Amino acid sequence: MIRISPSVLAGDFSSLGSESVKMKNSGADYLHLDVMDGHFVPNITFGAPVIKSIRSYTDLVFDVHLMISEPLKYIEDFAKAGSDIITFHFESDSPVGETIDKIRSLGCKTGISLKPATPAEAVFPYLDRLDMVLVMTVEPGFGGQSFMFDMMDKVAAVKEEIERRGLKTDIEVDGGINAETVCVAAKAGANVFVAGSAVFKSEDPAKMIEDLKNNALKSV
């Protein structure tokens, strides 16, 4: 199933509640929430209290991407704030298996994200316990970057392993997604697409989300 997850990183931070409502009304499937700590990545965004503050505005799936050094310390906070999917980085300082267990124990779906330099094979030992693999198609930390086409081999490798094992794990891509690059990513095997600027900066977000879905479907 194709899903579009607009990233609020490209939205208006002064009105995230209304921005989330706009995304729901525009046909988004998820709302992508990028949490950055200024240490794991060279930027700072927001934490669990902000996510909790916008939870009451929408029933959209909160797709929370933790770009932080020690996710295990904060998993419970993000779960209590209303996260539905919690994705953390393989490259973080927290033990991968223990972090997966913690997320699952709190009733959230679990994802692992891979930076561009991390090979697909790094996530293979954990695939049976994951709901989603997030392949970064830019260097994490800032929005508005250009799509890295060479990451499609990684997407394809993860997809092949998922199919080999008969799993239903989603593959998400994040970075530089627009009406053109969504086709490339879908063809490689992705089915969840994080789109920031393409949606939030569009004059017609609903039309953009519809185009992204249709273009992805045509490319599968």
N, C-alpha and C positions, 0 to 999 in steps of 0.2 A: 504494500500500500504506500502510495506517495504521500508524504507529509511535508508541509511548509512550516518552518519555525522562525518567524521574524525575530531578529536580534534587537533588543531594546538599546543596545550599545549605540545604535544609529538614531534612536528616538530622542524625544524631548525629556530630559531628566527632571524638569520642573513639573511635569504632569504625567508621570508614569502610569497612574491609575487610568486616566482617560486614554492614554496611548494603548494600554492593554485592551480597553473596551473597543477602541478603533480596530485593533488587529482581529479581535473576535468577530466584529461586524463585517470585516473585510474577507473573512473566510480562512483565517489562519488555523492550523491544527494545533500547534504548540506556540508557546512564547519562550524564546531563548534568552536566558538570563546569565550574562557573563560576569562571574565574580573574580576579580583580580586583586591581588594583595600587595602589589608594588615590589614583590620579592621574587616570586616565581616568574612573573612577567614584569616588564618595566612600565606598569601602569596600575592605577588604583581605580576601582569603580564603586562597588557597594557590597554590603554584606546581608546577612540574614534579616536584620530588622527592616530593610527596604523591601525585601521580597515579601515579608509578612504584611507590610503596609499596603501592598497592591493586591494581595491574595483575595481580598474581599470584593474587588472590582470585577473579577472574571472567573469563569470556571475552565478557562483554557488550561491545557496541560502545561505545567511549569517545567521547562526543560533547562535545568540548572547546570551550568558548566563551570566547575571549580578550577580556576587557574591559580591555585594557591599551593604553597610549599608543603603544608601539613594538613591535608584534607581530613584525615582521620579525626583530628581534634575537634572539627567543626561539623561533622556529618549530622549529629543529632540536632544542632541548631538549625541547619537548613531543612531537615525533615520536618521539624516542628513549625517552621516558617511557612510550610505549604508546598514544598517541592514535590513533584511527582516523579521526575527522572533526575538522578544525580550522577553526573559524569565527572570523574576526576582524572588527572593525568598520570599515565604510567611512569613518567619521569619525576613525579613528586617524591618527597622524602618519606611518605607513609608506606608501610608494607602493603603491597597490592592485595594479597589475599585477605588480610585482616580488614582492609578498607571495604572491599566487596562485601564481606560478611556483615559489616556494620550497616551498610546501606540497605542490604536485603532484610536485616533484622528489624529495620524501622519501617518496612512496608513500601519502600520506594523502588522503582526500577533502577537498574544499575548500568552505568556505562563507563568505558575507559576511553580516554582520548590519547592520540598519538601525535607528537610534534612531527614536523616534516622530516627531521633527521632520524627518527625512530622507525625501524623496519616493521613491516606488517607482522612478522613472525613473533615479535615481542608479546603480542596479545593472544597468540594461539593457546598457551597453557590455561587461559582463563575464559575462553569463549563459551564453554558449557555453562558458565555462571553469569553470563552477561546478557542484558537485554539489548544493548546497543554498543557499537564501536564508532567513535567519532574520529575521523581522519581529518586533521587540520590541512586545509588547502592554502593557508598563509601561515606565516610565523605568528603565534599567538601574542596578543598584547594590545593591538590597536585595530580599529575597524578601517574600512576603506582601502585595504590592500588589494593587489592584483592576484588573481587566481593562479595557482601553481599547477600547471597542466601535468607536470611530471609526478604528481601525487596519485594520478589515476592508476598507475601500475600497483600502487599500494592498495587502493580501493578494490581493484580486481583480485588481488591476492587474498584479501580478507574475505571477499565474496566467495571465492572458490573454496576456501577452507570451511566456511559456514555451510555451503551446499554439500561439501564432501561429508560433513558430519550430520547432515539432515537437520540443521538448526534453523530457527526463524529469527535470528538476531538481526536487528536493524543496523544499517550502515548510514551514518550521518556525515555530511561534509560541511565544513564551516570556513568561509573566507572567499570573497570574490565571486559569490554566487549571483548570477543575473540570468536573464532570459536566454542567453547563449550558453554560458558555462554550465547551466543546469542540465543541458542536453548531454554534454560530455561526461558529467558526473553520473548521471542516470545510466548512461550506456556502460560505464565501468562497473556499475553495481550498487550505487548509492540509492537510498529511497527516502531519506530524511534530509532536507536541505535548509540550512541556516542562511537566511538572506537579511542583511541589515540595510545598507544604503539603498539597494534595489527596491525594497518595499517602503521603508520609512520616508525616503526622499522622493518617492513617486507621487505624481499629481493624482493618481488613482490607484491606491494600494490594493483595492479589491481586484481590479483588472490585472495588476502585476502578479498577485498571488494566483489568480486563475491562469495566467499565461505560464507561470513557472510550473504549475501542476500539469497543464496540457503539454508543454514542451518536454517535461520529464517523461510523461506517459508515452509520448510518441517515440521516445528514444530507447525505451526498455526493450 
